[in-house]
Every structure is written in C-alpha cells, then in structure tokens.
Amino acid sequence: MRPCVAVIGGGISGLAAAHRLTELDASLDVVLLESRGQLGGVLETANEQGFLVEGAADSFLTTPTAAVDLCHRLGLDAELMGTAKTCRTAFVLSGERLLPVPVGFHLMAPSRMWPLIKSPILSWRGKLRAGLECLLPARRTDGDESVQSFVCRRFGKELFERLVQPLVSGIYTGDPQRLSIEATFPRFRQMERAHGSMLRAMLRQPKSQEASSGARYGQFATLRGGMTTLVNALAERLPPGAVQLDSPVSALQPLDRGRWQLEIGGGCPRFMQVEGVIHAAPAHQGAKLLQDVDAELAEELHGIEYASCAVVGLGYRREQIGHPLNGFGLVVPLVEQRMILSCSFSSIKYPGRAPEDAVLMRVFIGGDCQSGLMRLSRDELIAVAEKEVAELLQVRGEPVLRKIFKHRQAMPQYHVGHRERIARIGECLRRFPSLAFAGSALHGVGLPSCIQSGETAAAQVARQLAVDGAKQGDSIAQLLR
Ligand SMILES: Cc1cc2nc3c(=O)[nH]c(=O)nc-3n(C[C@H](O)[C@H](O)[C@H](O)COP(=O)(O)OP(=O)(O)OC[C@H]3O[C@@H](n4cnc5c(N)ncnc54)[C@H](O)[C@@H]3O)c2cc1C
C-alpha cells in the first residue's frame, strides 16, 4: 500500500506542497483537494482584448529565491521577466498632485536624505522630525508593536501618514495601526536594535545603482504569460488524477497511527483515509476543520483575521490619459480620503500586457481600512475605480476594457503578536506529526513565502511518513527475525 498525503487547498501554497511531495518521494500518493472549480486560489490571469490582467499577484520577489527556484525546476526560465528598466518609481497622492516617492525611500525609511529633503511631500516640520530619527534612542525593550506606532515613534506622524501608510497598505491591504512590525517588516526593527537608528543603518548601506523608490523594483519578476503559467505548470507536474476540483474538505478526524479521515463535500459527503495531511487553505478554514479535534489550535487559527479587497483592471487608449505615466503606479494615503488604495500602471511595469498604444491599469480597493467599500456591487466598484483614475490621471472617455476580481477574506492580517501566535500554532501542531500547515497566514504573504511554506510542509510530512514507515518496517523485520 502506498501511503497517501492529502493537500487541502489548491492555491499556490497547496500546489507547491503537492509538487514538492512528488519531487521528494515518488512512492507517495498525493491528492490535492480544492473547493472551487479551478486551481490557483487568489491567483488568476485574464486574457481579454489583448490585455493580460492579473487578478491578484502580478510579481514576486526574486530574493528569497523560492519562487524563482521553483520556476527553474518547472522549466519556466524563458517565461521569467523583470520589471521595465525605466520609470522605476511610484507616485504618492499629495492634495491634488501626484508626487514621486523620493528616490531611495523604501517602504519605511529613506536610504538617501537629499531626495526626501527636496520633495514637497513632507512639510519642513515633517522633514525635521524625520531627520531627528538618528538622534532618538532605540527602544530597548523587546516585544512587538504596530507598524504605525513604530514609524511614528521613529520618524513622526507626517512621514507615516504621507509615505509609509500608503506604501505598506498597498502590500498588506492592512491597517498599520494593527499590523505587527515584527511579523511584517522585522528588518527595520532589527536595524533599530543593531544600529540604534534606521536612518544611520539605511544611509550606511551600499547604494544601489538603480534610482528606484517605493518598492525595490529591480528585485521583482513575473511570468510573461501571467501567474496562471506557474499554476498550470505545477498542476501538469502532478500525477494524473491527483487534482480533485469542487472538493471542499468539510471535516478532518484523526485516526490511529497518525492517519486521518477527511470528509469531502456537504450534503452527501464522501470520505477518504490518508496517512498525512497538509492544510494549505486559509486559516479560518483550518479553524473550522479542527474545532472538534483540538480546540486550542482551532482558536489560534481563528484569531488570524483576513481582509477583503477588489482589483479592477481598466484598459485605455494611451491618448485618453493626460498623465505622462512615467512611473509604475500610484498610492493614495488614507488622509486624502479617496476611495482607492493604489493603482498600478501594469503595462508600463511589464510591457506587453496591453495592445500597442493602449495602457492597462490595476486599481486596488478595500482592505482593512476601507472594508465598507466591499459591500459595493461589482459594477459600483468598477465605477469607483473609473472615477478615481479619471480624476487622478486626467483620463478622457470610457475605458476600452473593464475587469474586476473580488477577493473576500483573502488577505491574512499579521496583527501585533502574530509571530507569537504562529509559534503557539507550531506548538499545538507538535501533537499531530502527520499534519502540517502551509499558506499565506503563516510566515509571509508574498509568493516566495507561500511556496516556501508549502515545500517545508511537504518535507515535514514526507519525513514523518518515512519515520513511520521505518518503524513499521522495523517491527516487520523483528517479526520476521
Ligand atoms: C489582490 C492581491 C494582490 C497580491 N499581490 C501580490 C504580489 O504582487 N506579489 C506577491 O508575492 N504576492 C501578492 N499577493 C499575495 C499572494 O498572492 C497570496 O498570499 C498567495 O497567492 C496566497 O496563496 P495561498 O495558496 O496561501 O492561499 P489562497 O490563494 O487563498 O488559496 C487557498 C485555496 O484553498 C481553497 N480552499 C479553501 N477552503 C477549502 C476547503 N475547505 N477545502 C479545499 N480547499 C479549500 C481555496 O478555494 C483556495 O483555492 C497578493 C494577494 C492579493 C489578494
């Protein structure tokens, strides 16, 4: 009998886990159970009227290398592409104007002072307060704090509101008042600990040659055909019959010798018994599945909140847009009281995503701070995106393409204390060696972290089954002796 491992959830984390299991041990049976009728989870690529529109992620970091490594192993090298070499900047809305994020300002702190001093984004008072950061003593006590508290403490409220909040909210669609600095940007807290000041640490870093700001665009890559290329390549590598779509796991029950019974489907469920389980669905699903198995674990999983958001793809003819589009996108501070979080100039960042003489925008709406907007209908959300983009980028006329992706409860929020919670979840899981967790709720929401989490979970379960197999082998050998 070949031991069987069930992977719950066919997003990138579950796919990476299932694929890694087949790489590690060809003697394992792998089943990937996905509740929806398609794989990829939040990842979806639409090809319409010559536009390539991503529904969620459109890029991944090349360091850590898990995503790029996986693409290499899947033979997708020719599909990999970097961001355009020019226009590597983002704009931030400041009153009526779109101003470039100062060169060298990366998410939370400047690596160069002069561009920040010259920029009109901050008042003189705000600049002075930010500059004082290098004189402030470092916080000596350990323990987590919110992103907002950390940045306001170091650089002052103005720099937080005008630059950090919009840049950070663009990544986590979260509320910086609740997001954990230790779980989201530990690097910056480490800088404070090690150097006493982030400014001193950033200014000491070797200066990169690229004049970028906002995100470090040179460190991002994508796939020419979009993220579904990766999803499809992973699915194709799985053994025939391994993927079971429209198969929501509705209950999970431990059996003897580390085995599990899964209930699949609602009204008239079917059952499956397996030797190992990898849970790669959202944490709130895990909480439901495990509430009768381990109340403590279920409660910890339940405590991980999720945010909802929408991505609206809008295509325009280039001549419809008054703005020069000499950047990769724009972010909108909450203090500006607009109805969008950000807008990515997709076809500028990744040429080829719109027909010749056309431009593709992706507008982000919602998140933890503007969750009420998610009650709007799809048409209303598209209308919001159109109106805001028209005002901010001086657009004339109707878009030639409209496409919306709504993500309900899709983005885990790493609130203050997240790392401690994940450690406690790890402790609970020690009670179930043949059950592993993967996914964006754990150690990072970016694709490399999700892939890494899936591959680590696969290694853990494969190792456990090998141990169990060896134990059984030993006892058989003893019996034979
Ligand atoms: C709008 C948006 C933009 C983003 N942009 C980027 C970006 O540019 N770069 C980047 O690196 N990351 C980005 N991310 C983050 C990244 O895309 C996600 O963190 C990652 O794709 C999550 O993958 P996952 O497999 O962990 O979860 P999911 O994609 O949520 O997949 C979970 C799967 O589990 C399934 N499932 C749920 N319950 C059950 C059940 N009971 N039984 C079986 N299956 C079940 C779901 O249907 C789903 O398919 C973005 C995310 C969003 C939402």
The ligand as an SDF file (V2000), in Angstrom:
LIG
                    3D

 53 58  0  0  0  0  0  0  0  0999 V2000
   -5.0690   41.4150   -4.5770 C   0  0  0  0  0  0  0  0  0  0  0  0
   -3.8030   40.7140   -4.1880 C   0  0  0  0  0  0  0  0  0  0  0  0
   -2.5900   41.1100   -4.7370 C   0  0  0  0  0  0  0  0  0  0  0  0
   -1.4140   40.4490   -4.3900 C   0  0  0  0  0  0  0  0  0  0  0  0
   -0.2170   40.8190   -4.9730 N   0  0  0  0  0  0  0  0  0  0  0  0
    0.8980   40.1160   -4.6980 C   0  0  0  0  0  0  0  0  0  0  0  0
    2.1150   40.3720   -5.4030 C   0  0  0  0  0  0  0  0  0  0  0  0
    2.1710   41.2160   -6.2950 O   0  0  0  0  0  0  0  0  0  0  0  0
    3.2040   39.6270   -5.0960 N   0  0  0  0  0  0  0  0  0  0  0  0
    3.1580   38.6240   -4.1600 C   0  0  0  0  0  0  0  0  0  0  0  0
    4.1890   37.9710   -3.9260 O   0  0  0  0  0  0  0  0  0  0  0  0
    2.0210   38.3320   -3.5000 N   0  0  0  0  0  0  0  0  0  0  0  0
    0.8960   39.0490   -3.7460 C   0  0  0  0  0  0  0  0  0  0  0  0
   -0.2720   38.7220   -3.1120 N   0  0  0  0  0  0  0  0  0  0  0  0
   -0.2680   37.6650   -2.1120 C   0  0  0  0  0  0  0  0  0  0  0  0
   -0.2940   36.2590   -2.7230 C   0  0  0  0  0  0  0  0  0  0  0  0
   -0.9190   36.2710   -3.9820 O   0  0  0  0  0  0  0  0  0  0  0  0
   -1.0660   35.3340   -1.7910 C   0  0  0  0  0  0  0  0  0  0  0  0
   -0.5670   35.4470   -0.4710 O   0  0  0  0  0  0  0  0  0  0  0  0
   -0.9440   33.8730   -2.2180 C   0  0  0  0  0  0  0  0  0  0  0  0
   -1.3040   33.6940   -3.5670 O   0  0  0  0  0  0  0  0  0  0  0  0
   -1.8090   33.0200   -1.3020 C   0  0  0  0  0  0  0  0  0  0  0  0
   -1.7350   31.6750   -1.7070 O   0  0  0  0  0  0  0  0  0  0  0  0
   -2.3070   30.5050   -0.7920 P   0  0  0  0  0  0  0  0  0  0  0  0
   -2.2160   29.2640   -1.5870 O   0  0  0  0  0  0  0  0  0  0  0  0
   -1.6210   30.5160    0.5260 O   0  0  0  0  0  0  0  0  0  0  0  0
   -3.8190   30.9030   -0.4990 O   0  0  0  0  0  0  0  0  0  0  0  0
   -5.0540   31.0330   -1.4980 P   0  0  0  0  0  0  0  0  0  0  0  0
   -4.6360   31.5830   -2.7920 O   0  0  0  0  0  0  0  0  0  0  0  0
   -6.0940   31.7590   -0.7190 O   0  0  0  0  0  0  0  0  0  0  0  0
   -5.5070   29.5350   -1.7400 O   0  0  0  0  0  0  0  0  0  0  0  0
   -6.2200   28.7880   -0.7880 C   0  0  0  0  0  0  0  0  0  0  0  0
   -7.0810   27.7710   -1.5410 C   0  0  0  0  0  0  0  0  0  0  0  0
   -7.7480   26.9440   -0.5970 O   0  0  0  0  0  0  0  0  0  0  0  0
   -9.0240   26.6690   -1.1090 C   0  0  0  0  0  0  0  0  0  0  0  0
   -9.8850   26.2190   -0.0040 N   0  0  0  0  0  0  0  0  0  0  0  0
  -10.4500   26.9610    0.9730 C   0  0  0  0  0  0  0  0  0  0  0  0
  -11.1380   26.1840    1.8200 N   0  0  0  0  0  0  0  0  0  0  0  0
  -11.0190   24.9090    1.3690 C   0  0  0  0  0  0  0  0  0  0  0  0
  -11.5140   23.6540    1.8120 C   0  0  0  0  0  0  0  0  0  0  0  0
  -12.2730   23.5480    2.9150 N   0  0  0  0  0  0  0  0  0  0  0  0
  -11.2130   22.5380    1.1030 N   0  0  0  0  0  0  0  0  0  0  0  0
  -10.4540   22.6140   -0.0100 C   0  0  0  0  0  0  0  0  0  0  0  0
   -9.9580   23.7970   -0.4860 N   0  0  0  0  0  0  0  0  0  0  0  0
  -10.2350   24.9200    0.2050 C   0  0  0  0  0  0  0  0  0  0  0  0
   -9.4620   27.9820   -1.7350 C   0  0  0  0  0  0  0  0  0  0  0  0
  -10.5320   27.8030   -2.6490 O   0  0  0  0  0  0  0  0  0  0  0  0
   -8.1630   28.4150   -2.3880 C   0  0  0  0  0  0  0  0  0  0  0  0
   -8.0760   27.9390   -3.7160 O   0  0  0  0  0  0  0  0  0  0  0  0
   -1.4570   39.3670   -3.4560 C   0  0  0  0  0  0  0  0  0  0  0  0
   -2.6870   38.9710   -2.9060 C   0  0  0  0  0  0  0  0  0  0  0  0
   -3.8630   39.6210   -3.2690 C   0  0  0  0  0  0  0  0  0  0  0  0
   -5.1740   39.1460   -2.6980 C   0  0  0  0  0  0  0  0  0  0  0  0
  1  2  1  0
  2  3  1  0
  2 52  2  0
  3  4  2  0
  4  5  1  0
  4 50  1  0
  5  6  2  0
  6  7  1  0
  6 13  1  0
  7  8  2  0
  7  9  1  0
  9 10  1  0
 10 11  2  0
 10 12  1  0
 12 13  2  0
 13 14  1  0
 14 15  1  0
 14 50  1  0
 15 16  1  0
 16 17  1  0
 16 18  1  0
 18 19  1  0
 18 20  1  0
 20 21  1  0
 20 22  1  0
 22 23  1  0
 23 24  1  0
 24 25  2  0
 24 26  1  0
 24 27  1  0
 27 28  1  0
 28 29  2  0
 28 30  1  0
 28 31  1  0
 31 32  1  0
 32 33  1  0
 33 34  1  0
 33 48  1  0
 34 35  1  0
 35 36  1  0
 35 46  1  0
 36 37  1  0
 36 45  1  0
 37 38  2  0
 38 39  1  0
 39 40  1  0
 39 45  2  0
 40 41  1  0
 40 42  2  0
 42 43  1  0
 43 44  2  0
 44 45  1  0
 46 47  1  0
 46 48  1  0
 48 49  1  0
 50 51  2  0
 51 52  1  0
 52 53  1  0
M  END
$$$$
